[in-house]
Amino acid sequence: MRKTKKLSQEKLARLADVANNTIIKIESGKNDNPTLDTLNKIAKAFGISIDDLVK
């Protein structure tokens, strides 16, 4: 979704108010269990629900 919206990992991290390293770890699979708070922030940055984010 990030690439479709043409966002860098750094830009998404800023929009979601999470660490850039958090985005990198989620995308690379090193963090396969992010917190609900983190998922909520990322979903809000995309303007979607958490349900839509994790589909």
GROMACS elastic network, one bead per residue, 0.5 to 0.9 nm:
[ bonds ]
;  ai    aj funct       b0    kb
    1     4     6  0.50160   500
    1     5     6  0.62465   500
    1     6     6  0.85420   500
    1     7     6  0.88675   500
    1    46     6  0.84188   500
    1    53     6  0.85112   500
    2     5     6  0.52445   500
    2     6     6  0.61975   500
    2     7     6  0.53877   500
    2     8     6  0.72130   500
    2     9     6  0.76002   500
    2    12     6  0.73647   500
    2    46     6  0.83182   500
    3     7     6  0.58731   500
    3     8     6  0.74088   500
    3     9     6  0.89382   500
    4     7     6  0.77668   500
    5    46     6  0.85976   500
    7    10     6  0.79824   500
    7    11     6  0.59474   500
    7    12     6  0.61646   500
    8    11     6  0.51181   500
    8    12     6  0.62642   500
    8    13     6  0.85266   500
    9    12     6  0.52100   500
    9    13     6  0.61069   500
    9    14     6  0.86934   500
    9    20     6  0.64821   500
    9    21     6  0.88034   500
    9    23     6  0.63249   500
    9    24     6  0.69496   500
   10    13     6  0.50713   500
   10    14     6  0.63062   500
   10    15     6  0.87145   500
   10    19     6  0.83792   500
   10    20     6  0.54162   500
   10    21     6  0.87507   500
   10    23     6  0.80991   500
   11    14     6  0.51357   500
   11    15     6  0.61858   500
   11    16     6  0.85468   500
   11    20     6  0.83997   500
   12    15     6  0.50214   500
   12    16     6  0.59531   500
   12    17     6  0.82182   500
   12    18     6  0.84288   500
   12    20     6  0.79573   500
   12    23     6  0.77963   500
   12    42     6  0.76010   500
   12    45     6  0.71464   500
   12    46     6  0.85549   500
   13    16     6  0.51427   500
   13    17     6  0.57170   500
   13    18     6  0.50557   500
   13    19     6  0.57988   500
   13    20     6  0.50298   500
   13    21     6  0.83945   500
   13    22     6  0.78194   500
   13    23     6  0.64266   500
   13    42     6  0.79415   500
   13    45     6  0.88120   500
   14    18     6  0.65203   500
   14    19     6  0.76697   500
   14    20     6  0.76435   500
   14    45     6  0.89723   500
   15    18     6  0.80173   500
   15    41     6  0.83870   500
   15    42     6  0.79010   500
   15    44     6  0.86578   500
   15    45     6  0.54965   500
   15    46     6  0.86264   500
   16    19     6  0.87266   500
   16    38     6  0.80883   500
   16    40     6  0.86088   500
   16    42     6  0.50127   500
   16    43     6  0.79711   500
   16    44     6  0.70292   500
   16    45     6  0.50731   500
   16    46     6  0.84566   500
   17    20     6  0.89823   500
   17    38     6  0.88211   500
   17    41     6  0.69771   500
   17    42     6  0.82671   500
   17    45     6  0.86783   500
   18    21     6  0.83511   500
   18    22     6  0.66633   500
   18    23     6  0.76970   500
   18    38     6  0.71146   500
   18    41     6  0.76366   500
   18    42     6  0.81862   500
   19    22     6  0.51631   500
   19    23     6  0.69726   500
   19    24     6  0.89517   500
   20    23     6  0.53265   500
   20    24     6  0.63910   500
   20    25     6  0.87582   500
   21    25     6  0.60732   500
   21    26     6  0.85784   500
   22    25     6  0.52097   500
   22    26     6  0.61957   500
   22    27     6  0.86236   500
   22    31     6  0.78712   500
   22    34     6  0.85317   500
   22    38     6  0.86392   500
   23    26     6  0.52094   500
   23    27     6  0.61233   500
   23    28     6  0.84981   500
   23    42     6  0.89733   500
   24    27     6  0.53079   500
   24    28     6  0.60542   500
   24    29     6  0.85236   500
   24    30     6  0.83602   500
   24    31     6  0.87931   500
   25    28     6  0.51662   500
   25    29     6  0.60055   500
   25    31     6  0.51752   500
   25    32     6  0.81485   500
   26    29     6  0.52527   500
   26    30     6  0.61384   500
   26    32     6  0.61380   500
   26    33     6  0.81077   500
   26    34     6  0.72296   500
   27    30     6  0.77275   500
   27    31     6  0.79723   500
   27    32     6  0.86514   500
   28    31     6  0.76075   500
   28    32     6  0.87457   500
   29    32     6  0.53856   500
   30    33     6  0.89349   500
   31    34     6  0.62204   500
   34    37     6  0.81841   500
   34    38     6  0.62742   500
   34    39     6  0.66651   500
   35    38     6  0.52088   500
   35    39     6  0.63320   500
   35    40     6  0.85599   500
   36    39     6  0.50168   500
   36    40     6  0.59356   500
   36    41     6  0.85336   500
   36    50     6  0.85545   500
   37    40     6  0.50694   500
   37    41     6  0.62318   500
   37    42     6  0.87117   500
   38    41     6  0.51524   500
   38    42     6  0.62560   500
   38    43     6  0.85685   500
   39    42     6  0.51493   500
   39    43     6  0.60094   500
   39    44     6  0.85016   500
   39    50     6  0.63861   500
   39    53     6  0.78712   500
   39    54     6  0.86203   500
   40    43     6  0.50924   500
   40    44     6  0.60818   500
   40    45     6  0.85740   500
   40    49     6  0.76078   500
   40    50     6  0.59549   500
   41    44     6  0.51330   500
   41    45     6  0.62136   500
   41    46     6  0.88011   500
   41    50     6  0.89914   500
   42    45     6  0.50332   500
   42    46     6  0.64709   500
   42    47     6  0.86252   500
   42    48     6  0.87838   500
   42    50     6  0.82803   500
   42    53     6  0.81990   500
   43    46     6  0.51560   500
   43    47     6  0.60433   500
   43    48     6  0.51701   500
   43    49     6  0.56217   500
   43    50     6  0.54951   500
   43    51     6  0.87472   500
   43    52     6  0.80214   500
   43    53     6  0.60174   500
   44    48     6  0.59576   500
   44    49     6  0.71022   500
   44    50     6  0.82553   500
   45    48     6  0.78230   500
   46    49     6  0.85914   500
   46    53     6  0.85720   500
   48    51     6  0.81660   500
   48    52     6  0.62657   500
   48    53     6  0.68574   500
   49    52     6  0.52402   500
   49    53     6  0.63207   500
   49    54     6  0.89179   500
   50    54     6  0.62932   500
   50    55     6  0.87332   500
   51    54     6  0.55092   500
   51    55     6  0.64144   500
   52    55     6  0.54111   500
